[in-house]
Amino acid sequence: MKSAYELAMERLEESEPEVKLTDEQKAELAAIDDKFKAKIAERELFLDDLIRKAEMEGSFLELPQLQEQKSREISALKDECEAAKETARKG
């Protein structure tokens, strides 16, 4: 007798079959990941530096704007990364 989990996994497999990735696709996904990790790190460093400068200068009105900008840009880069990876998965 199958457990509820096993039955659910069978139904999921029927509705959305598992996608098998080629070695080339795996390499491309890894390259995309590396590229976007570097972009994200670059933006974080740049914006963190701006935030530190604003704190040192006492520009406390700019801080929330800079932190929001950092959050927006990081989120946009992550979304862009996922879109690129989805394109690579579809081949």
N, C-alpha and C positions, 0 to 999 in steps of 0.2 A: 504494500500500500504506500502511495506517494504522499509526502507531506504537502502542506499548502504552499510552502516555498517552492518546492520542485514543480508543482502544477503551475504556479505563477510564472516561473522561469520558462517553462515550456510554452505557455501562451505568449510570453514576451518574444521568444525566439521565433515563433510563427508570425507574429505581427511585424517585428523588426529584426530580421536576420542579422547576425553578427557580420560585420564587414571585415574581410581579411585584407590586411595591408601588405603591399609588396615591400621588399627591402629598400627599393628606391623611394617609396612613399615614406617609409619610416625615417630614412636619412633626410628627406626633404622636411618632414615635420620637426626633426631635431634641429635642422639648420634654421628653420623659422623661429623655433623656440629660442635658440641662441641669439638670433638677430634682435628679437624683441626684448629679451632680457637685457641686452646691452643698451638698447634705446631707452628702456625704462630706467635703468641705472643711471644713464647719462642725464635724463630729465630730473630724476630725484636729486642727484648731486647738484645740478644747476639751481633748482628751486630751493633746496635746503640751504644753499649758500645765500640766496637772496633773502630767505627767511631769517637766517642768522644776522645778516647785515641790517635788516629792518629792526631786529631786536636790539642790536648794539646801538643803532642810531635813535632808538626810542620811537620809531614809527609804528606804534601799536595799532593804528588804524589800517595799515597795509597788511598786517599779519593774517587776518581772516581771509582777505582777498587772495593772498599768496598761497595759503593753505588750501583754499577752494580750487585755485588754479592747478595746484599740484595734484589734487584728487581728481579733477576733471581730466587732466592730461594723461595721468596714469591709467585711468579707466578707459579712455579713448584708445590708448595704445594696446591695452589688454583686449579690447573688443576687436581692434584691427588684427591682432595676432590670431584670435580665434577664427576670424573670417578667412584669413590666409590659410590657416590649418584646415578649415573645412573645404576650401577650394582644393587644397592638396589631396585631401582624402578622396574627393570625388574624381580626381585624376583628370 
